[in-house]
Amino acid sequence: MPASALMNVMVGAARKASRRLIRDFNEVEQLQVSVKGPSDFVSQADLACEKTLHEELSKARHGYSFLMEEQGLVEGPDKTHRWIIDPLDGTTNFLHGIPLFAISIALEREGEIVAGMVYNPVMDEYFTAEKGKGAFLNDRRIRIAGRKQLEDAVVVTGIPHRGKSGHVQFLKEEQAMMKEVAGLRRTGSAALDLAWVAAGRFDAYWERGIQAWDMAAGIILVREAGGFVTDLDCDTKMLDKGHVLAANLPIHKAMLKVLNTA
């Protein structure tokens, strides 16, 4: 399926921004890093990537608002459209030379996510989706995994690190979940977790304490790949509440039951 004009804009911006990421990733030992908080880093590459994305998307869609990890909310004259951007999801991986990080871009129209793209520049994999048009990996159609039993599922999650709350709750959920599934994984990138669920590499993903820019693009990827995405209250307020559960419907129901009893 040929890419739309909108998706060409998103992919083009991500590819341009990724050049700096790849260069700095290959020189990560020399990269200057400042500390934002416990286990939460921001690099020159992070800031430069976000600046490029902001410039490129602003040129292509003049007046749209932005919600970005580093700069926060930047209001434009067009209040009906908003780009939601994470320039480097998986910063800790990036800084440790682990090639699991991504650029994440989503477009929200009148409060609804209508397009999303997650790009891993090291693997040169870009996951794309638009409302009603399906989900794709490098122009190949992708679908969510079809396993129906939790005991057959490989599930990915995020672990609250030092300085974050929710450690006790996570350990309870992890203990309950690990008894039910074929395997638990952690990649360190929420955007890639959701993209890989959409591509059928993982059967499901859940996490608490994440931001809108971590998951906005991934939400539409999973939905357009045939999956089911909610918050952990089985509502659709993921971006507001900061927690998410994504899977096919049978696995989603089974996981929600386990998490609610943890």
Order of alpha helices (4+ residues) and beta strands (2+ residues): alpha-beta-beta-alpha-beta-beta-beta-alpha-beta-beta-beta-beta-beta-beta-alpha-beta-alpha-beta-alpha-beta-alpha-beta-alpha
